[in-house]
């Protein structure tokens, strides 16, 4: 290929990768250490200069693509064993608590859209009484850590630039109101307090926080959280399997969006639905 062709391909693929990773020039400059002025020159349509090798390497590392792909020398953006290593991580409760990993992931996703399928009820709406009941017997995740995480998620959701979508089975919510399943020993007063707190919180934070309810008989989902286009974390119980590559994140984004499209209760209806529930 001619030099002009390589430069044009590089510019096109650099822009595509930035969009896929939700990175603007400022963010890319911060994460790679490449000057913003250098990035502006590389992205300019009239630019005919080839980027330096160290610049290409830094961009490829942060964007999680291969240098050869950026330069048009390969049609495969992946880079073998290194991309496999970076694409997946296990975040257990030891030696670093799962809550610490989750807190870090939320902080890194500030300003990005977060999609969330909870294991039971969404953490941001849980009352202390529900948290005490749910985690009193869980050794790996003490009650005080569960409360700390719930408060952190709620404060995060109140941030001016944050956007949170929650999608959960309508069956789980109705079952909670009826005291079914794991909630059978939680008294009705605590459950009523939880439902009232839930709709009050959603009413306060809408539309930056939106709750959708799908029919569990028609759709199924494991608990997971998607942090923008950067990371998706699947919860398997006191442990997260985290996927850090765009390809894997996109798969879960499509799954989540399908849950939303097929929701029985949409975000603008969620508060009214909660208010209509009878707690037994």
Backbone as numpy.savetxt, mean C-alpha at the origin, in Angstrom:
# Nx Ny Nz CAx CAy CAz Cx Cy Cz
22.75 0.52 -33.10 21.91 1.72 -33.10 22.78 2.96 -33.10
22.24 4.03 -33.69 22.92 5.30 -33.66 22.78 5.94 -32.28
23.69 6.87 -32.00 23.68 7.54 -30.70 22.34 8.22 -30.43
21.79 8.91 -31.47 20.51 9.61 -31.29 19.39 8.64 -30.93
19.42 7.44 -31.49 18.38 6.46 -31.20 18.49 5.96 -29.76
19.71 5.73 -29.31 19.93 5.26 -27.93 19.44 6.32 -26.94
19.78 7.59 -27.22 19.36 8.67 -26.33 17.84 8.77 -26.27
17.19 8.63 -27.42 15.72 8.72 -27.47 15.08 7.56 -26.70
15.61 6.36 -26.87 15.08 5.20 -26.14 15.31 5.37 -24.64
16.51 5.84 -24.28 16.81 6.05 -22.87 15.82 7.03 -22.25
15.57 8.14 -22.93 14.65 9.15 -22.40 13.25 8.57 -22.24
12.78 7.83 -23.24 11.44 7.25 -23.20 11.30 6.24 -22.05
12.30 5.37 -21.90 12.22 4.34 -20.86 12.43 4.93 -19.47
13.24 5.98 -19.38 13.42 6.64 -18.10 12.09 7.26 -17.64
11.39 7.92 -18.54 10.09 8.51 -18.21 9.08 7.44 -17.81
9.05 6.33 -18.55 8.12 5.23 -18.24 8.39 4.67 -16.84
9.67 4.49 -16.54 10.04 3.91 -15.24 9.70 4.85 -14.10
9.90 6.15 -14.32 9.56 7.13 -13.28 8.06 7.13 -13.01
7.26 7.04 -14.06 5.81 7.01 -13.90 5.37 5.75 -13.16
5.96 4.61 -13.50 5.60 3.35 -12.86 5.96 3.34 -11.38
7.02 4.04 -11.01 7.46 4.09 -9.62 6.91 5.29 -8.87
6.06 6.08 -9.51 5.48 7.27 -8.88 6.56 8.24 -8.40
7.58 8.45 -9.25 8.67 9.35 -8.89 8.72 10.52 -9.86
8.78 11.75 -9.33 9.04 12.91 -10.17 10.54 13.18 -10.17
10.95 14.26 -10.83 12.39 14.54 -10.93 13.01 14.79 -9.56
12.27 15.49 -8.70 12.81 15.78 -7.36 13.02 14.50 -6.57
12.01 13.62 -6.60 12.13 12.37 -5.86 13.24 11.49 -6.41
13.35 11.43 -7.74 14.39 10.60 -8.35 15.77 11.14 -8.04
15.90 12.46 -8.06 17.18 13.08 -7.72 17.56 12.77 -6.28
16.58 12.84 -5.39 16.85 12.59 -3.97 17.29 11.15 -3.74
16.64 10.19 -4.41 16.93 8.78 -4.17 18.19 8.29 -4.89
18.56 8.94 -6.01 19.73 8.49 -6.77 20.98 9.32 -6.50
20.79 10.55 -6.01 21.93 11.43 -5.85 22.34 12.13 -7.14
21.56 11.95 -8.21 21.82 12.62 -9.49 21.18 14.01 -9.43
21.95 15.03 -9.82 21.45 16.41 -9.77 20.17 16.56 -10.60
19.25 17.42 -10.10 18.03 17.68 -10.85 18.33 18.30 -12.21
19.37 19.13 -12.26 19.72 19.75 -13.54 20.16 18.69 -14.55
20.88 17.68 -14.07 21.31 16.58 -14.95 20.10 15.81 -15.45
19.16 15.52 -14.55 17.95 14.81 -14.95 17.14 15.61 -15.95
17.04 16.91 -15.73 16.29 17.76 -16.67 16.91 17.71 -18.06
18.25 17.72 -18.13 18.93 17.64 -19.42 18.66 16.29 -20.09
18.72 15.21 -19.31 18.51 13.88 -19.87 17.09 13.68 -20.38
16.13 14.36 -19.74 14.73 14.21 -20.11 14.28 15.21 -21.17
15.13 16.17 -21.48 14.78 17.19 -22.48 14.72 16.57 -23.88
13.70 16.93 -24.63 13.52 16.37 -25.96 14.65 16.65 -26.92
15.33 17.78 -26.73 16.41 18.16 -27.65 17.76 17.60 -27.23
17.81 16.90 -26.12 19.08 16.37 -25.62 19.63 15.29 -26.54
20.93 15.36 -26.83 21.60 14.36 -27.65 22.79 13.73 -26.92
22.94 14.08 -25.62 24.07 13.58 -24.85 23.75 12.23 -24.25
24.75 11.34 -24.26 24.61 10.05 -23.59 24.84 10.25 -22.09
24.08 9.60 -21.24 24.32 9.71 -19.80 25.59 8.98 -19.40
26.21 9.42 -18.33 27.40 8.74 -17.82 27.02 7.37 -17.27
27.99 6.46 -17.27 27.73 5.09 -16.82 27.26 5.04 -15.37
27.89 5.87 -14.50 27.49 5.86 -13.10 26.08 6.41 -12.91
25.69 7.35 -13.79 24.33 7.90 -13.74 23.31 6.84 -14.13
23.60 6.12 -15.20 22.71 5.04 -15.65 22.57 3.99 -14.56
23.69 3.63 -13.93 23.66 2.60 -12.88 22.82 3.04 -11.69
22.95 4.31 -11.29 22.18 4.83 -10.15 20.69 4.85 -10.47
20.35 5.28 -11.69 18.94 5.33 -12.10 18.35 3.92 -12.16
19.10 2.99 -12.73 18.61 1.61 -12.85 18.38 0.98 -11.48
19.27 1.28 -10.54 19.14 0.70 -9.20 17.86 1.18 -8.51
17.62 2.47 -8.54 16.45 3.03 -7.86 15.15 2.66 -8.58
15.18 2.65 -9.90 13.98 2.34 -10.68 13.75 0.84 -10.82
14.71 0.05 -10.34 14.62 -1.42 -10.36 14.43 -1.97 -11.77
15.27 -1.49 -12.66 15.33 -1.99 -14.03 16.80 -2.23 -14.36
17.07 -2.88 -15.48 18.46 -3.12 -15.86 19.00 -1.92 -16.64
20.31 -1.71 -16.51 20.96 -0.64 -17.27 20.84 -0.89 -18.77
20.99 -2.15 -19.18 20.87 -2.48 -20.60 19.49 -2.13 -21.14
18.45 -2.36 -20.33 17.10 -2.04 -20.79 16.92 -0.53 -20.93
17.44 0.25 -19.98 17.34 1.70 -20.07 18.00 2.23 -21.35
19.09 1.60 -21.74 19.84 2.07 -22.91 19.38 1.42 -24.21
18.32 0.61 -24.14 17.78 0.00 -25.35 18.57 -1.18 -25.84
19.45 -1.73 -24.99 20.27 -2.87 -25.38 19.60 -4.20 -25.05
18.47 -4.14 -24.34 17.72 -5.33 -23.96 16.25 -4.98 -23.93
15.40 -5.98 -24.23 13.95 -5.79 -24.14 13.41 -6.22 -22.79
14.28 -6.76 -21.93 13.87 -7.23 -20.61 14.37 -6.26 -19.56
13.44 -5.66 -18.82 13.84 -4.66 -17.83 14.40 -5.28 -16.57
14.20 -6.56 -16.37 14.66 -7.20 -15.14 16.16 -7.46 -15.18
16.76 -7.56 -13.98 18.20 -7.80 -13.96 18.56 -9.00 -13.10
18.01 -10.14 -13.49 18.43 -11.43 -12.97 18.29 -11.60 -11.48
19.33 -12.14 -10.86 19.28 -12.47 -9.45 19.06 -11.24 -8.57
19.58 -10.11 -9.02 19.45 -8.89 -8.21 17.99 -8.46 -8.12
17.25 -8.50 -9.23 15.84 -8.12 -9.19 15.05 -9.12 -8.38
15.42 -10.39 -8.42 14.73 -11.39 -7.60 14.96 -11.10 -6.12
16.17 -10.74 -5.76 16.48 -10.43 -4.37 15.70 -9.22 -3.89
15.58 -8.20 -4.73 14.92 -6.97 -4.33 13.40 -7.04 -4.45
12.90 -8.01 -5.20 11.47 -8.02 -5.48 10.65 -8.57 -4.34
11.28 -9.26 -3.38 10.51 -9.95 -2.36 11.26 -9.93 -1.05
10.56 -9.64 0.02 11.17 -9.72 1.34 10.15 -10.24 2.33
10.64 -10.90 3.37 9.80 -11.37 4.45 10.08 -10.47 5.65
9.03 -9.91 6.22 9.18 -9.01 7.36 8.53 -9.65 8.58
9.28 -10.46 9.34 8.71 -11.13 10.51 8.71 -10.23 11.74
8.18 -10.75 12.84 8.16 -9.97 14.08 9.50 -10.02 14.80
10.39 -10.89 14.41 11.72 -10.96 14.99 12.74 -11.04 13.87
13.90 -10.33 14.01 14.27 -9.46 15.11 13.66 -8.06 15.03
13.13 -7.69 13.86 12.50 -6.37 13.71 10.99 -6.56 13.71
10.26 -5.96 14.66 8.82 -6.18 14.75 8.12 -5.83 13.45
7.13 -6.63 13.10 6.37 -6.38 11.88 5.78 -4.98 11.90
5.36 -4.51 13.06 4.79 -3.18 13.16 5.78 -2.10 12.72
7.08 -2.30 13.03 8.09 -1.33 12.63 8.23 -1.28 11.12
8.21 -2.44 10.48 8.26 -2.47 9.02 7.05 -1.76 8.43
5.88 -2.05 8.96 4.66 -1.44 8.44 4.69 0.07 8.62
5.14 0.52 9.76 5.25 1.97 10.01 6.18 2.62 8.99
7.31 1.96 8.74 8.27 2.50 7.77 7.66 2.56 6.37
6.93 1.51 5.98 6.33 1.49 4.66 5.29 2.60 4.50
4.52 2.84 5.55 3.55 3.94 5.50 4.26 5.28 5.35
5.31 5.48 6.09 6.03 6.75 6.02 6.63 6.96 4.64
7.15 5.89 4.04 7.74 6.00 2.71 6.67 6.29 1.65
5.42 5.93 1.95 4.33 6.11 0.98 3.55 7.39 1.23
4.05 8.29 2.05 3.32 9.52 2.33 3.04 10.29 1.04
1.79 10.69 0.86 1.39 11.40 -0.35 0.97 10.49 -1.49
1.13 9.17 -1.33 0.73 8.22 -2.36 -0.61 7.59 -1.98
-1.25 6.97 -2.95 -2.50 6.28 -2.70 -2.21 4.93 -2.06
-2.88 4.65 -0.95 -2.73 3.37 -0.27 -4.03 2.60 -0.38
-3.93 1.33 -0.78 -5.08 0.44 -0.89 -4.92 -0.64 0.18
-6.02 -0.97 0.87 -5.91 -1.78 2.08 -7.08 -2.75 2.21
-6.76 -4.04 2.30 -7.75 -5.07 2.62 -7.40 -5.57 4.02
-8.20 -5.25 5.05 -7.86 -5.63 6.41 -8.12 -7.10 6.69
-7.46 -7.60 7.74 -7.69 -8.99 8.15 -9.05 -9.14 8.82
-9.44 -8.14 9.61 -10.76 -8.15 10.25 -11.39 -6.78 10.04
-11.26 -5.89 11.03 -11.68 -4.50 10.88 -10.46 -3.65 10.54
-10.65 -2.53 9.86 -9.50 -1.66 9.56 -8.87 -1.12 10.84
-7.55 -1.15 10.91 -6.85 -0.71 12.11 -7.20 0.73 12.50
-7.38 1.60 11.51 -7.55 3.03 11.83 -8.84 3.32 12.58
-9.80 2.39 12.58 -11.08 2.65 13.24 -11.26 1.83 14.51
-10.31 0.98 14.87 -10.48 0.10 16.02 -10.41 0.87 17.34
-11.36 0.59 18.22 -11.34 1.17 19.55 -10.38 0.39 20.44
-10.02 0.99 21.57 -9.12 0.30 22.50 -9.74 -1.00 23.01
-11.05 -1.01 23.25 -11.69 -2.22 23.78 -11.63 -3.36 22.77
-11.79 -3.04 21.50 -11.69 -4.07 20.46 -10.25 -4.55 20.34
-9.29 -3.65 20.38 -7.89 -4.04 20.30 -7.48 -4.90 21.48
-7.95 -4.55 22.66 -7.63 -5.35 23.85 -8.22 -6.75 23.74
-9.43 -6.84 23.21 -10.05 -8.15 23.04 -9.32 -8.97 21.97
-8.99 -8.31 20.86 -8.42 -9.01 19.72 -7.01 -9.50 19.99
-6.20 -8.72 20.72 -4.79 -9.04 20.85 -4.36 -9.44 22.26
-5.31 -9.63 23.17 -4.94 -9.97 24.55 -4.21 -11.31 24.65
-4.47 -12.21 23.71 -3.86 -13.53 23.75 -2.76 -13.71 22.70
-2.43 -12.66 21.97 -1.43 -12.76 20.90 -0.07 -12.36 21.45
0.80 -13.33 21.65 2.11 -13.07 22.25 2.97 -12.23 21.32
2.94 -12.55 20.03 3.82 -11.91 19.06 3.48 -10.43 18.84
2.26 -10.03 19.18 1.85 -8.65 18.95 1.08 -8.15 20.17
1.78 -7.65 21.17 1.12 -7.21 22.40 0.10 -6.11 22.13
-0.82 -5.97 23.08 -1.91 -5.00 22.92 -1.38 -3.59 22.74
-0.35 -3.23 23.52 0.15 -1.85 23.42 0.74 -1.56 22.05
1.37 -2.58 21.40 1.89 -2.38 20.05 0.75 -2.26 19.05
-0.30 -3.05 19.25 -1.47 -2.97 18.36 -2.12 -1.60 18.47
-2.23 -1.07 19.67 -2.81 0.27 19.86 -1.93 1.34 19.23
-0.63 1.20 19.41 0.31 2.17 18.83 0.19 2.19 17.31
0.10 1.00 16.70 -0.02 0.94 15.25 -1.33 1.53 14.77
-2.43 1.24 15.48 -3.73 1.78 15.09 -3.73 3.31 15.16
-3.14 3.88 16.21 -3.06 5.34 16.32 -2.19 5.93 15.22
-1.08 5.24 14.91 -0.20 5.73 13.84 -0.93 5.75 12.50
-1.67 4.69 12.21 -2.41 4.63 10.94 -3.49 5.71 10.87
-4.15 5.96 12.00 -5.18 6.99 12.02 -4.57 8.37 11.82
-3.48 8.66 12.50 -2.81 9.95 12.33 -2.29 10.12 10.91
-1.77 9.03 10.36 -1.30 9.08 8.97 -2.45 9.42 8.03
-3.60 8.80 8.24 -4.75 9.01 7.37 -5.29 10.43 7.46
-5.01 11.11 8.55 -5.46 12.49 8.72 -4.53 13.48 8.03
-3.41 13.00 7.49 -2.49 13.89 6.78 -3.16 14.52 5.58
-2.83 15.77 5.26 -3.54 16.51 4.21 -3.38 15.93 2.80
-2.28 15.21 2.54 -2.03 14.72 1.19 -2.22 13.21 1.04
-2.74 12.57 2.08 -2.84 11.11 2.03 -4.19 10.65 1.51
-4.18 9.49 0.87 -5.36 8.96 0.18 -5.43 7.46 0.48
-6.48 7.05 1.20 -6.59 5.66 1.64 -7.90 5.06 1.18
-7.80 3.93 0.47 -8.98 3.14 0.10 -8.95 1.84 0.88
-10.08 1.52 1.52 -10.22 0.28 2.27 -11.31 -0.56 1.61
-11.04 -1.83 1.42 -12.04 -2.72 0.83 -12.07 -4.01 1.66
-13.25 -4.38 2.15 -13.36 -5.55 3.02 -14.69 -6.25 2.76
-14.80 -7.52 3.17 -16.06 -8.24 2.96 -17.17 -7.67 3.83
-18.33 -7.47 3.24 -19.49 -7.01 3.99 -19.86 -8.03 5.07
-19.56 -9.32 4.79 -19.87 -10.39 5.73 -19.11 -10.22 7.04
-17.85 -9.75 6.97 -17.05 -9.56 8.18 -17.65 -8.48 9.07
-18.16 -7.43 8.45 -18.74 -6.32 9.21 -20.07 -6.73 9.85
-20.90 -7.42 9.08 -22.18 -7.89 9.61 -21.94 -8.92 10.72
-20.97 -9.80 10.52 -20.64 -10.79 11.53 -20.16 -10.16 12.82
-19.41 -9.05 12.70 -18.97 -8.33 13.90 -20.18 -7.78 14.66
-21.10 -7.16 13.94 -22.28 -6.59 14.58 -23.11 -7.66 15.30
-23.13 -8.85 14.75 -23.91 -9.95 15.33 -23.15 -10.73 16.40
-21.86 -10.42 16.56 -21.06 -11.14 17.53 -20.73 -12.54 17.10
-20.44 -12.72 15.81 -20.15 -14.05 15.27 -18.65 -14.27 15.15
-18.27 -15.54 15.01 -16.86 -15.88 14.80 -15.99 -15.48 15.97
-14.87 -14.83 15.69 -13.93 -14.47 16.76 -14.50 -13.43 17.71
-15.61 -12.79 17.32 -16.19 -11.74 18.14 -17.29 -12.24 19.08
-17.49 -13.54 19.13 -18.63 -14.08 19.89 -18.54 -13.78 21.39
-17.35 -13.59 21.93 -17.21 -13.31 23.36 -17.01 -11.83 23.67
-17.11 -10.99 22.65 -17.00 -9.54 22.85 -18.41 -8.99 23.10
-18.60 -8.32 24.22 -19.95 -7.90 24.59 -20.52 -6.88 23.61
-21.84 -6.82 23.56 -22.53 -5.98 22.58 -22.22 -4.50 22.77
-21.98 -4.08 24.03 -21.65 -2.68 24.27 -20.36 -2.28 23.59
-19.35 -3.14 23.66 -18.06 -2.85 23.01 -18.21 -2.86 21.50
-19.03 -3.77 20.99 -19.24 -3.83 19.55 -20.04 -2.62 19.06
-21.02 -2.19 19.83 -21.80 -1.01 19.45 -20.92 0.24 19.46
-20.07 0.36 20.48 -19.13 1.47 20.55 -18.21 1.47 19.33
-17.76 0.28 18.92 -16.87 0.17 17.77 -17.55 0.61 16.49
-18.78 0.17 16.26 -19.49 0.54 15.04 -19.72 2.05 14.99
-20.10 2.64 16.13 -20.32 4.09 16.16 -19.02 4.85 15.91
-17.93 4.36 16.51 -16.63 4.99 16.28 -16.20 4.86 14.83
-16.52 3.72 14.23 -16.13 3.46 12.85 -16.81 4.42 11.90
-18.14 4.57 12.05 -18.81 5.46 11.10 -18.46 6.93 11.35
-18.20 7.29 12.63 -17.80 8.66 12.93 -16.45 8.99 12.31
-15.51 8.04 12.38 -14.18 8.25 11.80 -14.25 8.35 10.28
-15.02 7.46 9.66 -15.16 7.49 8.20 -15.86 8.77 7.75
-16.85 9.21 8.50 -17.54 10.44 8.16 -16.61 11.65 8.26
-15.73 11.63 9.27 -14.77 12.72 9.46 -13.76 12.77 8.32
-13.26 11.61 7.91 -12.12 11.57 6.98 -12.51 11.45 5.51
-13.78 11.17 5.21 -14.20 11.08 3.81 -14.04 12.45 3.14
-13.53 12.54 1.90 -13.26 11.45 0.95 -11.81 10.98 0.90
-10.94 11.50 1.79 -9.54 11.04 1.74 -9.41 9.60 2.22
-10.38 9.15 3.04 -10.46 7.74 3.44 -11.80 7.20 2.97
-11.76 6.13 2.18 -12.99 5.60 1.57 -13.09 4.10 1.86
-14.25 3.67 2.31 -14.49 2.26 2.62 -15.46 1.67 1.61
-15.08 0.52 1.03 -15.93 -0.24 0.12 -16.16 -1.63 0.74
-17.35 -2.16 0.54 -17.70 -3.47 1.06 -18.11 -4.39 -0.07
-17.43 -5.55 -0.19 -17.78 -6.50 -1.24 -18.40 -7.75 -0.64
-19.11 -8.50 -1.46 -19.79 -9.72 -1.04 -18.78 -10.86 -1.00
-18.52 -11.40 0.20 -17.54 -12.46 0.34 -17.93 -13.75 -0.35
-19.18 -13.89 -0.71 -19.60 -15.10 -1.44 -19.23 -14.99 -2.91
-19.04 -13.78 -3.41 -18.73 -13.58 -4.82 -17.26 -13.27 -5.07
-16.61 -12.72 -4.07 -15.20 -12.34 -4.21 -14.43 -12.82 -2.99
-13.12 -12.97 -3.15 -12.29 -13.39 -2.03 -10.99 -12.59 -2.06
-10.47 -12.31 -0.86 -9.16 -11.65 -0.79 -8.48 -11.98 0.53
-7.17 -12.16 0.46 -6.36 -12.22 1.67 -6.10 -10.78 2.12
-5.67 -10.56 3.35 -5.34 -9.20 3.79 -4.05 -8.71 3.13
-4.05 -7.49 2.63 -2.83 -6.91 2.09 -2.96 -5.40 2.02
-1.82 -4.75 1.87 -1.76 -3.29 1.73 -0.86 -2.96 0.55
-1.30 -2.01 -0.27 -0.52 -1.56 -1.43 -0.12 -0.11 -1.18
1.18 0.15 -1.23 1.71 1.48 -0.95 2.08 2.16 -2.27
1.15 2.90 -2.85 1.39 3.53 -4.14 1.71 2.48 -5.18
2.74 2.74 -5.98 3.20 1.75 -6.96 4.52 1.13 -6.53
4.90 1.37 -5.27 6.24 0.97 -4.83 6.30 -0.39 -4.16
5.25 -0.71 -3.39 5.34 -1.92 -2.58 3.94 -2.44 -2.28
3.82 -3.77 -2.16 2.60 -4.41 -1.68 3.00 -5.40 -0.61
2.29 -5.39 0.51 2.60 -6.27 1.63 1.40 -7.15 1.93
1.60 -8.46 1.82 0.54 -9.43 2.10 0.71 -9.92 3.53
-0.36 -9.82 4.32 -0.30 -10.20 5.73 -0.64 -11.66 5.89
0.24 -12.42 6.57 0.01 -13.85 6.75 -0.05 -14.23 8.24
-0.14 -13.20 9.12 -0.23 -13.46 10.54 1.09 -13.19 11.24
1.21 -12.01 11.90 2.45 -11.59 12.56 3.65 -11.58 11.60
3.37 -11.52 10.32 4.43 -11.54 9.30 3.87 -10.98 8.00
4.72 -10.30 7.24 4.33 -9.77 5.94 5.24 -10.32 4.85
4.66 -10.67 3.72 5.41 -10.93 2.51 5.31 -9.66 1.67
6.43 -8.99 1.47 6.43 -7.70 0.78 7.00 -7.85 -0.62
6.29 -7.32 -1.61 6.70 -7.34 -3.01 7.06 -5.92 -3.42
8.27 -5.76 -3.97 8.82 -4.43 -4.22 8.99 -4.08 -5.69
8.51 -4.92 -6.59 8.66 -4.62 -8.01 7.32 -4.24 -8.61
7.36 -3.37 -9.60 6.16 -2.84 -10.22 5.26 -3.93 -10.75
5.85 -4.97 -11.34 5.05 -6.04 -11.94 4.15 -6.70 -10.91
4.71 -7.03 -9.74 3.93 -7.70 -8.70 2.92 -6.75 -8.08
3.33 -5.51 -7.87 2.41 -4.52 -7.28 1.21 -4.31 -8.19
1.44 -4.25 -9.49 0.34 -4.04 -10.43 -0.69 -5.16 -10.37
-0.23 -6.38 -10.17 -1.16 -7.51 -10.09 -2.12 -7.31 -8.93
-1.60 -6.91 -7.77 -2.46 -6.69 -6.61 -3.31 -5.44 -6.76
-2.81 -4.42 -7.46 -3.63 -3.24 -7.74 -4.85 -3.63 -8.57
-4.63 -4.46 -9.58 -5.76 -4.90 -10.42 -6.75 -5.71 -9.59
-6.24 -6.55 -8.71 -7.12 -7.34 -7.84 -7.95 -6.43 -6.95
-7.29 -5.44 -6.35 -8.00 -4.51 -5.46 -9.04 -3.71 -6.23
-8.66 -3.18 -7.38 -9.60 -2.39 -8.17 -10.81 -3.22 -8.60
-10.60 -4.50 -8.81 -11.72 -5.39 -9.16 -12.66 -5.55 -7.97
-12.11 -5.62 -6.75 -12.95 -5.66 -5.56 -13.79 -4.40 -5.44
-13.18 -3.25 -5.71 -13.89 -1.98 -5.62 -15.00 -1.89 -6.67
-14.67 -2.30 -7.89 -15.68 -2.23 -8.96 -16.89 -3.10 -8.65
-16.67 -4.20 -7.93 -17.75 -5.13 -7.63 -18.30 -4.98 -6.21
-18.03 -3.84 -5.59 -18.48 -3.61 -4.22 -20.00 -3.53 -4.15
-20.56 -4.06 -3.07 -21.99 -3.97 -2.81 -22.32 -2.63 -2.14
-21.40 -2.12 -1.35 -21.55 -0.82 -0.69 -20.37 0.04 -1.09
-20.65 1.20 -1.68 -19.58 2.08 -2.13 -19.26 3.12 -1.06
-18.17 3.84 -1.28 -17.62 4.71 -0.24 -18.64 5.73 0.26
-19.41 6.33 -0.64 -20.37 7.35 -0.21 -21.56 6.76 0.54
-21.68 5.43 0.51 -22.78 4.75 1.20 -22.35 4.10 2.51
-21.05 4.08 2.78 -20.52 3.28 3.89 -21.04 3.76 5.25
-21.05 5.07 5.49 -21.50 5.59 6.78 -22.96 5.24 7.02
-23.80 5.44 6.00 -25.22 5.10 6.13 -25.42 3.62 6.39
-24.62 2.78 5.73 -24.73 1.34 5.95 -24.39 0.99 7.41
-23.32 1.55 7.92 -22.91 1.28 9.29 -23.97 1.75 10.28
-24.55 2.91 10.03 -25.58 3.43 10.93 -26.84 2.57 10.93
-27.05 1.83 9.85 -28.25 1.00 9.74 -28.11 -0.37 10.41
-26.88 -0.73 10.81 -26.65 -2.06 11.35 -27.14 -2.19 12.80
-27.76 -3.31 13.10 -28.23 -3.60 14.44 -27.17 -4.45 15.16
-26.67 -3.94 16.25 -25.68 -4.67 17.04 -26.41 -5.52 18.08
-26.16 -6.82 18.04 -26.87 -7.74 18.95 -26.03 -8.08 20.18
